[in-house]
Amino acid sequence: MSNGMVIGINMTASGSGYTKAPYVLVAAPPGLARAEISVHSVDVTLHLIPGYTYKIQTATDAGSTWVDVETGILAVETTLVRTFDVSTNTQLFRVIQVN
């Protein structure tokens, strides 16, 4: 084995009298581990300037239309966290200043 791959097989006590040369079949091990990840929500952290008004927009993928999720967010703190459900679509988020 080298780097997880079989690179050679040596047969010992292989017997005799074969009509064809013996062969060895190497298969994947049974019960390979598998992981599936489901993301149901995402926290979006906004870094804002207090006193300005912002809106959050989302899109399902690059090149799609941006849609307002929240408008008129008057920043009081420099950081604001919003949680969004993303179980139905892949989503992109952005925040834009409106004043």
C-alpha positions in Angstrom: 0.0 0.0 0.0 1.1 3.5 -0.7 -0.9 6.6 0.0 -4.0 4.5 0.6 -3.7 2.6 -2.7 -2.8 -1.0 -3.5 0.4 -0.9 -5.6 1.3 -4.6 -5.5 0.2 -8.0 -4.4 2.5 -10.9 -3.6 1.0 -14.4 -3.7 2.5 -16.9 -1.3 1.6 -20.6 -1.4 -0.5 -19.9 -4.5 -0.9 -23.5 -5.4 -0.6 -25.1 -8.8 -2.5 -26.6 -11.7 -4.5 -23.6 -12.6 -5.9 -23.5 -16.2 -5.7 -19.6 -16.1 -3.5 -17.4 -14.1 -5.1 -16.5 -10.8 -6.2 -12.9 -10.3 -7.1 -10.8 -7.2 -10.0 -8.4 -7.1 -9.6 -5.6 -4.6 -12.9 -3.9 -3.6 -13.7 -1.0 -1.3 -14.1 -1.9 2.3 -17.6 -2.5 3.5 -19.5 0.2 5.4 -17.6 3.3 4.2 -18.3 6.3 6.3 -20.4 9.0 4.8 -21.4 12.4 6.0 -24.4 14.5 5.0 -24.7 18.1 6.2 -28.0 20.0 6.3 -27.9 23.7 7.2 -31.3 25.0 8.3 -30.3 28.5 9.4 -27.4 30.9 9.2 -26.4 33.8 11.3 -25.5 36.9 9.3 -23.3 39.3 11.2 -23.5 42.9 10.0 -20.8 45.5 10.7 -22.6 48.8 10.6 -22.0 52.5 11.3 -24.3 53.8 14.0 -26.7 56.5 12.8 -27.0 55.2 9.3 -30.0 53.2 7.9 -29.4 49.9 6.1 -31.4 47.1 4.4 -30.5 43.4 4.1 -31.0 41.7 0.8 -30.8 38.0 -0.3 -30.4 36.1 -3.5 -30.7 32.4 -4.3 -27.5 32.3 -6.3 -24.9 34.5 -8.1 -26.6 36.5 -10.9 -30.1 36.3 -9.5 -32.2 39.2 -8.4 -31.5 40.7 -4.9 -34.7 40.8 -2.8 -35.2 42.9 0.3 -35.4 40.9 3.5 -35.3 43.8 6.0 -35.4 47.5 5.2 -35.0 50.5 7.4 -32.6 49.1 9.9 -31.3 52.1 11.8 -27.9 51.1 13.2 -27.6 51.8 16.9 -24.7 49.4 17.5 -21.7 48.6 15.3 -22.6 44.9 15.1 -26.0 43.4 14.4 -26.7 39.6 14.0 -29.7 38.3 12.2 -30.7 34.6 11.8 -32.2 33.4 8.5 -33.9 30.1 7.5 -31.9 28.7 4.5 -33.3 25.2 4.5 -35.1 25.7 1.1 -32.5 27.5 -1.0 -28.9 28.3 -1.2 -28.8 32.0 -0.3 -26.4 34.9 -0.5 -26.7 37.9 1.7 -25.7 41.5 1.5 -26.4 44.7 3.4 -26.6 48.1 1.7 -26.8 51.6 3.1 -30.0 53.5 2.2 -29.1 56.9 3.7 
